Amino acid sequence: MNPGIKGYGEIVVTQELTAMNIGSGLLPVYATPMMIALIENTAAGSVLPELEAGQGTVGTKVDVAHLSATPIGMRVRVETELTEVDRRRLVFAVRAWDEAGLIGEGTHERFIVDNEKFMRKAAAKQSQLP
């Protein structure tokens, strides 16, 4: 996998995607966690065709500034670009816009995992509970 892979995502802000609705704030504007979810989904989807069978990616780090509020009804679009590949570590430059301009930018990091091994390790945590 090489740097330069781009991903594109788009949504329209609905009541369900607001800070007030998901509990990340008190106002009916696009929620930061929902912007992050769109960024992560877009980045993951962009590299999916490059992965081997049985592999996936998991998000491990997000450093994104949410610069401007977006009201219900406006369209939000996201662009991700793979800028660094270090073995299994993938780093993306990310940006988000609404119809009025830039609303978010930063970086996002993902790791390539073997899906079955990853899920076994996650499930094993339950056996460690008292």
C-alpha positions as CSV (number, residue, x, y, z in Angstrom):
1,M,0.0,0.0,0.0
2,N,1.3,3.4,-0.9
3,P,0.6,7.0,0.2
4,G,-1.8,9.0,-2.0
5,I,-5.0,7.0,-1.6
6,K,-7.9,9.3,-1.3
7,G,-11.3,8.7,0.2
8,Y,-14.5,10.7,0.0
9,G,-17.6,10.7,2.2
10,E,-20.7,12.8,2.4
11,I,-23.8,13.1,4.6
12,V,-26.6,15.5,5.2
13,V,-26.9,16.7,8.8
14,T,-30.1,15.3,10.4
15,Q,-31.5,15.6,14.0
16,E,-30.0,12.2,14.7
17,L,-26.4,13.5,14.0
18,T,-26.6,16.5,16.3
19,A,-24.6,17.1,19.5
20,M,-27.9,17.5,21.4
21,N,-29.2,14.1,20.2
22,I,-26.1,12.0,20.9
23,G,-25.2,13.7,24.2
24,S,-22.0,15.4,23.2
25,G,-23.4,18.9,23.7
26,L,-26.7,20.8,24.1
27,L,-27.2,22.4,20.7
28,P,-28.8,21.0,17.5
29,V,-25.7,21.2,15.4
30,Y,-23.5,18.5,13.7
31,A,-21.8,16.6,16.5
32,T,-18.0,16.4,16.6
33,P,-18.2,12.6,17.3
34,M,-20.3,12.2,14.2
35,M,-17.8,14.1,12.1
36,I,-15.1,11.8,13.5
37,A,-17.1,8.8,12.6
38,L,-17.5,10.0,9.0
39,I,-13.8,10.6,8.8
40,E,-12.9,7.2,10.2
41,N,-15.4,5.4,7.9
42,T,-14.1,7.3,4.9
43,A,-10.5,6.5,5.7
44,A,-11.2,2.9,6.4
45,G,-13.2,2.5,3.2
46,S,-10.5,4.2,1.1
47,V,-7.9,1.5,1.8
48,L,-10.2,-1.5,1.9
49,P,-9.5,-2.6,-1.7
50,E,-5.7,-2.7,-0.9
51,L,-6.1,-5.1,2.0
52,E,-5.6,-8.8,1.9
53,A,-8.5,-11.2,2.5
54,G,-9.3,-11.3,6.2
55,Q,-7.7,-8.0,7.0
56,G,-9.3,-4.8,8.2
57,T,-8.2,-1.6,9.8
58,V,-8.9,-0.1,13.2
59,G,-8.8,3.5,14.3
60,T,-6.1,4.2,16.9
61,K,-5.7,8.0,17.0
62,V,-7.7,11.1,15.9
63,D,-6.3,14.6,16.1
64,V,-9.0,16.7,14.4
65,A,-10.1,20.3,15.1
66,H,-13.8,21.0,14.7
67,L,-13.6,24.5,13.4
68,S,-17.2,25.6,12.6
69,A,-20.8,24.5,13.5
70,T,-23.0,23.0,10.9
71,P,-26.8,23.2,11.3
72,I,-29.4,20.6,10.4
73,G,-30.0,20.3,6.7
74,M,-26.6,21.2,5.4
75,R,-24.4,18.7,3.5
76,V,-21.0,17.7,4.9
77,R,-18.3,16.2,2.8
78,V,-15.1,14.6,4.0
79,E,-11.8,13.9,2.2
80,T,-9.1,11.7,3.5
81,E,-5.7,11.1,2.0
82,L,-3.2,8.4,3.1
83,T,0.0,10.3,3.7
84,E,2.2,7.7,5.5
85,V,2.5,3.9,5.6
86,D,4.8,2.4,8.2
87,R,4.3,-1.4,8.0
88,R,0.8,-1.8,9.5
89,R,0.4,1.9,10.6
90,L,-1.5,4.2,8.3
91,V,-1.7,8.0,8.7
92,F,-4.3,10.1,6.9
93,A,-4.7,13.8,6.4
94,V,-8.4,14.6,6.8
95,R,-10.6,17.6,6.1
96,A,-14.3,18.2,6.3
97,W,-16.4,20.9,4.7
98,D,-20.1,22.0,4.8
99,E,-21.6,24.1,2.1
100,A,-20.2,27.3,3.7
101,G,-16.6,26.1,4.0
102,L,-14.0,24.2,6.0
103,I,-15.4,22.8,9.3
104,G,-12.7,20.3,10.4
105,E,-9.1,19.2,9.7
106,G,-6.4,17.2,11.1
107,T,-4.9,13.7,11.1
108,H,-6.2,10.2,11.7
109,E,-4.2,7.0,12.3
110,R,-5.3,3.4,11.6
111,F,-3.6,0.0,12.0
112,I,-4.0,-3.0,9.6
113,V,-5.2,-6.0,11.6
114,D,-6.0,-9.6,11.0
115,N,-9.8,-9.5,11.7
116,E,-10.1,-12.9,13.3
117,K,-7.0,-12.5,15.5
118,F,-8.2,-9.0,16.6
119,M,-11.6,-10.3,17.5
120,R,-10.2,-13.3,19.5
121,K,-8.0,-10.9,21.5
122,A,-11.0,-8.6,22.2
123,A,-13.2,-11.5,23.2
124,A,-10.5,-12.8,25.5
125,K,-10.9,-9.7,27.7
126,Q,-14.2,-11.1,28.9
127,S,-12.5,-14.2,30.4
128,Q,-10.3,-11.8,32.5
129,L,-13.3,-10.3,34.3
130,P,-13.7,-11.2,38.0
